[in-house]
Amino acid sequence: MVYPDTFEGYQVDGSETWTTFTRREARLVSSQFFYSILTSKQFKPKPFGDYDVDVKIHACGVCGSDVHTITGGWGPKHFPLCIGHEIVGEALRVGPKVTLIKVGERVGVGAQIYSCLDCKQCKNDNETYCRHQIDTYGAIWPDTGVVSQGGYSSHIRAHEHWVFPIPDALETNKVAPMLCAGLTAFSPLVRNGAGPGKKVGIVGLGGIGHFGVLFAKALGAETWAISRTHAKEADCAKLGADGFIATADKDWNESHRMTFDLIINTANSSEGFDLGKYLSLLDVHGRWISVGLPEGSGQEVKSSMFMENGCLIGATHLGSRKEMLKMLQLAADKGIDSWVETIPISEKGCAEAVTRLQKNDVKYRFTLTDFDKAFHT
């Protein structure tokens, strides 16, 4: 297998031009990176390490995080930046100390590419909370100052712990969004006891929410979708939901008070959000877990909201390697079918994907495809 001497990708130069993607490359010569004379901007992988895996990318999902990042909705970021963290491809090169991945395997990379693996959090399968964790894009590698670049590109470099074998039963374009959105829904479900005998609510039927319904059902829980209107009720039924609640209905919470064991909030907006009514749905010591990250100040939280049922409120971030592998195997075993639209990767295709996603014009995830045609790798 011939190893390439270039990494290429589509970068955004700033939040003012967030729909403008420019293709750039970094050239590897004698273990040092030099930049194409076509541009003065950097597309620079960190130096290859003993535990690193280089992945030739075949497909990359488009995540709401991508839009929040490049629009500036989550604050200033390190530009120029290549986004994308729902990556599926082929392991092309592995470091001399890598044991988890073999060259030639089909693998995935999600929203994290490094953790120290030595701290208390890492040793307790909470490595996504490691204080030294590195995001797949937009983070700065210690000692090198290199900004991590994501999956709208020909290749990605990641620590082996954050590279995951993909079961054969899962289709590349449909499994890609599971690497972030899927895990974001799956982890809080399993950590909070979703399964037979439990009633679970999923707030928001978007990219993460549709995975919430799929995985809650696959885990054996009674699963209800909770949305603002009835517009997505038919979709929820097709996804397998046992019930549907529209919060636009009068007294929508009254007949469901104190009936849910767990509610996962995937909503991407907090506008008009009456948190107290949502919390009233929970049984005694039931749990409200937020995974969506809306822009803005969020909801007001008062102690009185918790006193009727003693409910608990929290949040989760991504998921562990063990949870990722468990989720992928469950998806393979249960035949979980992501709802995905595909767009060939290009400067135009990247712009179309993030623009439509920003308008919620997708059911329910995008995957960028045709990387072999774009990069000729």
Secondary structure, DSSP 8 states (H G I E B T S, - for coil): ----SEEEEEEB--GGGTT--EEEEEEEETTEEEE-TT-SS--------TTEEEEEEEEEEE-HHHHHHHTTTT----SSB-----EEEEEEEE-TT--S--TT-EEEE-SEEE--S-SHHHHTT-GGG-TT-EESSS-B-TTT--B---SSBSEEEEEGGGEEE--TTS-HHHHGGGGTHHHHHHHHHHHTT-STT-EEEEE--SHHHHHHHHHHHHTT-EEEEEESSSTTHHHHHHHT-SEEEETTSTTTTGGGTT-EEEEEE--S--TT--HHHHHTTEEEEEEEEE----SSS-----THHHHTTT-EEEE--S--HHHHHHHHHHHHHHT----EEEEE-SHHHHHHHHHHHHTT-SSSEEEEE-HHHHH--
